[in-house]
């Protein structure tokens, strides 16, 4: 009935309010609820949320479940009166126990978050399930998340996917995104990149920033969709404008290298900074490099080191290499070869080939550590086995000259040949003094 009032013309709404008012004054609970809706939405009367709450309360106290759920929302949001989580839970529970699906979903969320009640994942599952089985899409997502994470139930990707799908098919954007992740990663379903893209797109078109970012990544990598640089930038831009840090970082990289857009180093710095200020480690590293080289900003090596330091706190290997180089060369910080070795080591232990090469060179030449040919060969080999052409050439020299290993011309030739096979440009670059990540 309240919805019908919303759909009617203004004269009909005015007449309906008169009728609702008469019935509400006589104690009709539904009329009290409907009158609350009219005052809340300005249907046939001036919008007045205080008056709306007055009538919702009267209806709620008579047991009207819709009104009870609305009272819970008012107490949760703290819009008309002070937020009161326990009072919110009280009204949600009263409505939920009458089978009100939205209230059941809200009550489930309260148990997940410990909002107004002690956290209780099993109780959350109970209420999510009741609402989900009535077709409530938010509860279906919530129940799916419980199965996904193993909250209150045994972790079960197939059941998680089942509930994500039910919500996604109703148009729930977050569920569509989650279902896309399931198809991309093979959680509960066979991996299907095209199906993943389908669901990411549906969510992205509704404004879901995570889906926009993932769709941009799929476009960039050609997973489930043809590579399209302009589409990549489009989706990164949409997510970035919503504050998605990884999208901001990726958009910055697009502007830095001219991928899908005209090269614009200042625009790159803008997006790197926004992401870096949110704690995105890769963006912090990239912003540091912009300051180090003066790309899009005035060159400032101390500022570069500041951003590298923030990124290394998150164990970003590229930033660890960069900071190591700063300490090795004394750029932006006082020269300290031992600290250089420390940062190269941390990146090398994460499997970064450039760091392994740099660390091997430190051991070979006694930079920040005692000379140790065997340790040098160990790290050079790790980098070489990952295909680093510079490391392959240095390892070849170690075998040729007997540094850290017995002389072995066959092994020397093998590693030299592997470097050469990477192509003329790679070999010419490798024959120069080793470059750094910066």
N, C-alpha and C positions, 0 to 999 in steps of 0.2 A: 504493500500500500504506500509506504514512504517513497519507494522508488517511482511508483506511478505518479506521485505528486511532483517529483523532480521533472518528469517527462511532460507534464501538462503545461498549458500556457499560463500566463501570470494570473488571469482572472480565476481560473480553476484552482490554482495554488492558494489564492487568497480565500476562496470558499472552503477549500480543504482545511486550511488552518483554523478557520472559525469552527468547523465541525470537530477537528481534533481537540481544540481548546475546550469546547463544551464537554466532550467525553472525558478529557483528561481531568477536568475539574471535578467530575463525578467519580474519579478513581479508576478509570479504565487504563490498565497498564500499557497496553499496546498504543493507545492514543497518546499517553504520556511520552512513550519512546518516540513516536512519530513526530510529536510536537518538538521534542528535543532535536530531531533531525532537521526540522524546518528552521529552527532558530540557529542551529550550527551552520547550515548552508545558505541561509538567507532566502528560503523558499516561501514566498507569500508574506514574509515579515522582514524587518530589518535584521541583519545578522547580529546575533547576540549570544556569544558562547557562555556567558554566565547564566543566562536564562536557559540555554540548552542543557547545561550541566544540572540545573535545578530540576528539569523534567526527566532527564536521564536518571538522576538519583531516585526520584519518586518511582519510576518504572522499575529500576533495579531492585529497590527495596521490596517490590511486590513480586520479584522473581523473573522479570523479563530478561532473558539471556542476552539479547542484543544490547540492551541498556547496560547490563552488568559488564559486558565486554568493553563497551565504550567508557564506562567508569574506570576500568582497569587501565585503558589507554591514557585517560586524563591524568591519572596518578603516576603512570610510568613516565609520561612526557613532561610533567610538571608545568603544563601550559597555563592552566587557570589557577591552580593552587600548587603549593610546594610539592615537589616530587616525593613520593612515599612508596618505596618498593614493596613493603609489606601490605599496604592497602591495595596496591595494584594486584598483587598475587591473590589477595582475598577475593577481589571481584572476578579475576580470571578464573579462579577455581569454582566459584559459584556458577559461572556460565559454562565452564568446561564440564562440570558434573551433570549439566543438562544436555550435554552432547553438542555444544556450540563449537564448531570446528576451529574457527579463528582463535577462540579463547583457549582451546586445547593446545593449539600450536604455540600460542604465547606462553602458556604455562610450561610447556616443554622447554621453550627457550629459557625461561626463568631458572629451571632446574639445571640446564647446561651451564649457565653463567653464574649461578649462585645469587641470583637477583631476588631478594626478598625471602629466599629459602636457602637452606644448605645445598650445596652442589650435590646432585644425585643423578648420575648418568642413566641408571636404570629407570628411574622415575621419568626422566626426560623422554626416553625411548617409549615408555608406556603412553605418554600423552601425544607425542609425535605420531605414534602408530594409530591411535584413535582418530586423530585429525586426518592423517594421510589416507586412511581407509575410507574416509568420507570425500576424498578427492581434493583436499586442501593442498595446493601446490607448494606452499612454503613449508608445510609439515613434511611433505614428500621429500623435499630437499633436505630438511633437517634429519629425517630418518635415514636418508641415503648417506649423509655425512657421518651419522653414528656408525653405520656399517663400514664406511670408508676408513674411519679412524679407530674403530673398535671401542667406541664409547658406549658402555652399558650393554653391549652385545659383542659376540665374537666378531672379529674383523672378517668381512666377507665382501669381496669386490663384486661378485655377481649380484648380490642383493643390493649393494650400493648402486650399481648401474641400473638395476630394475627401477629403483625409486627415483633416481635422477631422470630416467627416461619418462616416467609418468609425469613428473613436474615439467620437464622440457617440452613434452608434447602439448602441454597447456600453455606454453609460451613463457615459462619462467626463465628469465635470462641467465641467472646464476646457475640454474640446473642445466641449461643448454651448454654453458661454458664447461661445467664439470663433465658432462657427457662427452664433449669434445676431447677433454683430457683423457677420459677413459679410452676412447678410440685411438688417440695418438699414442698412448703409452701401453695399451693392451691390458687395462685393468678391467677384468670381468668380461671382456669381449676380445675378439681377435683384433689385432692392430689393423686399422683401416684409415689411412691418411685422408682419403677423400671424404669419408664420413665425419672425421674429426673437423675438417674444414667446413663442412656443411653446418655443423652445430656451432662452431666458432662464429661463422658468419651470421647465423640467426641471433646469437647473443650480442655480437658486435653491433649489428644494426639496431639493437635496442639500447646501445650505449654502454654495454659492459666493457670496462676498460681492460680487464684481464683478457677477455676474448679478442678485443681489438689488437692488443699486443701480440697474442699468440697467432692471430691471423696474419699479422704483419710478418712474423717470423716464418710462418709457413710459406707466404709469398716470396720471401727472400731466399729461402732454402729450396723452394720448388717441391715442397712436401704436400701432395694431394692437390696441388694447383700449380699452374704455370708461373714461373718467375716473372714478376712485373714490377719494375723499380718504382713506378709511380704509385702503384697500389700499395707497395711496401710503405712508402712515405706517408700515404694517405692514412693508413691504419695506425702507424706509429704516432702521427700527428694527433689523431683523434684521442688516442690513449694518453699521450703526453699532456694534452691540454686538460685532461682530468687529473693530472698529477701523478700518473703512473711513472715511477722512477726509472724502471728498466726501459720503458718506451722513450722517455726523455733522453736517456743515454744513447740509445740506438739512433734516435732522430739526430742527436748531435753528431754521431759518426757519419750519418748520411750527408749532413751539411759539410762536414770536414772534408770528405773525399769526393763530394759531388755525385752521390748515388741517388738517382731519381729526382734530384734538385740541382740547381746551380751551386757550385762550391761557394760557401759563405762561412769563413772561419769565425766571424763574430757571432753569427747565429749558432754555430756549433758550440761556442763557449757559453752562450746563453743557456742552451739546453743541458750541457754538461753541468753547469753550476746548479741549475734547479734540481737535477738528479743528485748531484754530490751533496747538496745541503740536506737531502733526505737520507743520506748515508749510503748511497749506491757506490760500492767500492770501485767498480770499473769506471764510473764517471769521475770519481775522485782522482783515479790514476790518469785518466784522459785530460782532465782539467789541469792536473799538475804538469803534464807534457806540454799543454798549450802555454802555460807560464814559462816552462823551461826553454822552449824554442821561440816564444813570442808570437804564437799563432793566434790571431784574433784578440790578443791582449798585449800590453807592454811586457817585454821579457822581464821576468822576476824569478830568479832561481830560488830565493828563500821562500817565496810563495809556492813555488813548485814543490819544494821539500815539505812544506806544511801539508799539502794535499796528498803527497805520497805517504806521509806518516799516518794520515787518517785512513788511507786505503790499506796500509799494512796491518793496521789493527784488526782488519777483517781477513787477514792472511791472503790478500790479493797477490798472486805471484808476480804479475807484471810490475806492480808497485814495489815489491820487494827487490826485484832486479834494478829498477830505476833508483831506488834509495841506495842500494849497494853501489851503483855507479857514482852517485853523488858523493858518497863517502870515499870511494876509491880515488876520485878525481878532485875532491875538495870543492865541489860546485854547490853553492847554497848552504853548505855546512863546512865545519872544519874537517880537513882531511883525516880519515881514520880507517886505515886498511883493514884492521881487525873487525870493525863494524861492517865494512863492505863484505867481508867473508861471511859474517853472521847472516846478512840478508840474502846473499847469494845462496847460502846453504839452505835457508828456509824455503826459498823458491825451488831449489834443486830437489829437495826432499818431497816436494809436491809433484815432481815429475816434469818440471819446466825445462825444456832442452837448452834454451839460451842460458839459463842460470847454471845448468850442469856444465855447459861449455865454459862459462866465466869462472866457475869454481875450479874446474880442471886447470885453467890457465893460472889461477892463483896458486895452486899447489905446484904447478910446473915451474913457476917463476919466483915462488916464495913471497907472494904478495899477501901480507896479513897473516900468514902461516909459515911454518917451516917448509922448505922445499921437500916434496915427497912425490917422486915419480910414479910410484904405484897408485897413490891416491889420485894423482892427476889422470892417469890412464883410466882408473875406475870411473871418474865422472865424465871424461871425454867419451868413453865407450857408451855410457848411458845416453848421452846426447846424440852420438853417432848412430846408435841403434834406432833412434827416433827420426833419423833422416836429416839431421842438421849437417849441412855440407861443410861448414867451417870445422865442426868437431870431427867430421870424417877425415878432413885433410890433416888436422893436428894429430889425430890418432895414427894416420898413415906415417907422419913424421916420427912419432914415438916408436913405431915398429922399425922404421928405416934406421933410426939413430940409437935404438936401444934405450929409450928413456922410460923407465918404469916397467919395461918388459924386455925379454930377450929379443935381439935383432931378428927380424923375420921379413925378408923382402917380399915373400908371397902375401903375407898379411898386409904389408905396406901397400903393395899394388892393389890388393882387394879394396881397401878403404879409399884409396885414391880414385879407383875406377868408379866406386859408388858415388863419390862426390861429382866426378866428371859426368856421370850419367844423368845428373839432375839438370843438365843443360848449360850452355855457354854462359848465360847471364849469372846463374847460380855459382858456377865455378869461378868466374871472374870476381864476383863479390866475395867469395870464400877465400880467394887468394890475397885479398886485402887484409889489413889488420882487423881483428874481430870487431864487429859492430855490437852495440848494446840495444836493449829493448827501447831505450829512450830515443 
